[in-house]
Structure formats: C-alpha cells, structure tokens
Amino acid sequence: MIIGAFVFFALFIGTLVAVCMREDISLVSSDYYNQELAYQDQIKKINNTAGLAIKPSIKIIDGKLIIEFDKTSEIESGDVLLFCPSNSKMDRRFKLEAARASSRKLDLSGLATGMYRVKLSWRLNGSDYYQEEVINI
C-alpha cells in the first residue's frame, strides 16, 4: 500500500513536471527592458493626451477600425498597434501618415476575433501623444 502511494506520487510529480515544461512562457514583449527604460517618455505622452480638450475616439464599424481625431487637428504622423495579449502572432501595426482628414479607417480583415488593446501614438504640433483602449473584434 505504501509503495503504491509512493509510485503514484512519483508519477504525479513526473506528469506535473512534463506539463509545466511544455507550457509557453513567452514574454509579452521581447524588448520589455528597453520599453521600461523609455517609460518616462510614455508618461509624458499620456499626460499630453490628458490635456487635450477632445481625445481621439476609437470604434469598429463594418470590419474597419475607425479613429476620429479632433476636426481641427492635422496629425503629422502616428502609429497604431493592435496588441493581442493572448497571441503575439496576431498583433498588427499600422502607420498613420500626415493628412487633413480627421478620421482614419484601418482594415481589420484577416484578423482573428478576440480582445485587442489599441495602442495609438501620434504627433501633433510638435508634441507626442499616446492613448490605449481595449476593443473586441
């Protein structure tokens, strides 16, 4: 009886170790150390965004991600990252070019359904801005 319990315990521990060894423990970002060092710049961008009278709105309509900026602002440049926390292979990045239009439409076709974090950064009148929102596709 006691030998059976020891054998069962050894098999349980062996199975537990095997399952844990197969588990994917990849990092959220491969360069998170560099991102952490540059986080003070990120805080400045977030504070700049907090000071805006009208913040950009992010919504999904007909399979397109629509980002609407203030009608009077002309974005110099920008970047949109659709970050999927569950699978980094589903991340998608878009560049925002300078344009007079106050809204941008980004095609989401081919993107798997699930939760995404929209990380929007842009440059306006020489200042940098950053905004994050969670969306479900």
N, C-alpha and C positions, 0 to 999 in steps of 0.2 A: 504494500500500500504506500509506504513512504517512498520507495524507489519510483513508483508510478507518478507520485506527485512531483518528484524532482525532474523526471523525464518530461512531464507535461510543462513544468515551469521553464525548463531549458528550451523546449520547442516554442513556447510562447515568446520568450525573450529573443530567440533566433528569428521568429516571424516579425516581431516588432522592429528589430534592427534592419531586416531586409526591406520592410515597408518604408522605414524612415530614410534609408539610403536612396530609394527611388524617387523620393519627393523632390520636386523642383523648388529650389530656394533662391531663385534668381532675384537680384536687386530690382527695385523699382526703376532705377536709372543707373546706367553703367558708370556715369561720371558724377555721382552724387557728392563726392568730396569737393570737386570744383564748383558745383552748384551751391553748396553750403558756404563756401568762401565768398561767393558773389551775392549772397542773400541780402546784404545791406543795400545793394543797388535795387534789388527786387522790392524791398520795403519802401524805398524812395518812389518807385514806380506806383506801388499800391497807394501811397499817400497822395501822389499826384492825381490818381484816379478818384480818390475820395473827395478831392477838392473840385471836381467837375460838377457843374450845375446839372448837366444831363449826361448820364452814363450810357454807354452803348447797350442796346438790347440784343439778346441772342435768342433766336427761336427757330423751330423747324417747321417748314411748310412744304408739302408735296415733295418730300425727299431731298430738300435743299436746306442747308444751314444758312439762315439769314441774319446778318449782323447789321444793325442800323446804328449809325453814329449821329451825333447832333447835326442838324441840317446845315449849320453854318461852318462846320469844321471841314478842313481839307486834310486828310491823312497823308503824311509824307511817305510812310512805309509801315509795314506791320507784318505780323506773323500769327497764325492760328495753329495751335496744336490740339488735335483731338486725342486725348490721352485715355487709354483703356487700362484701368488698374488690373484687370484680370489677365490680360494678354498683351504684351508689348508689341507683338506682331500685328495687332490690329490698330496701332497708333497711326495717325495720318497728320501730315503737316501741310499747311497752305501758306503761301506768301501773299501779302496784301500790297499791291502796288499803289502808287500815288494816283488819285483820281478825284474828280469833282463830285462824283455820286456819293450820297450819304449812306447808301446801303450796299452791302456786298452779298452775293449769293454764291455759296460753295456747294458743289455737287457731292452728295453723300452716297451715290450709288456704289455698290460693291462693298459697302461697309457692313459688318456683321451687327446684328441687333444686340443691344445691351446698354450698360451705363458708360458714359464717357464724361471726362472732365474737359471742358473747353478752356484752354489757356490762351487768352488773347493778349498780345502785346502790340503796341503801336506807338508811332512817333507823330507828334502834332506840335507845330510851332516851336520846334527845337527841344521839346520836353518828351520824356518817355513815360508811357502809361502801361498798366497791367491789370487785367481782370480775369477772374476764374468763375466758371459756372458749371454746374452739373446738368447734363442732359441725358435723356433716354431715347435711343433710336429704336 
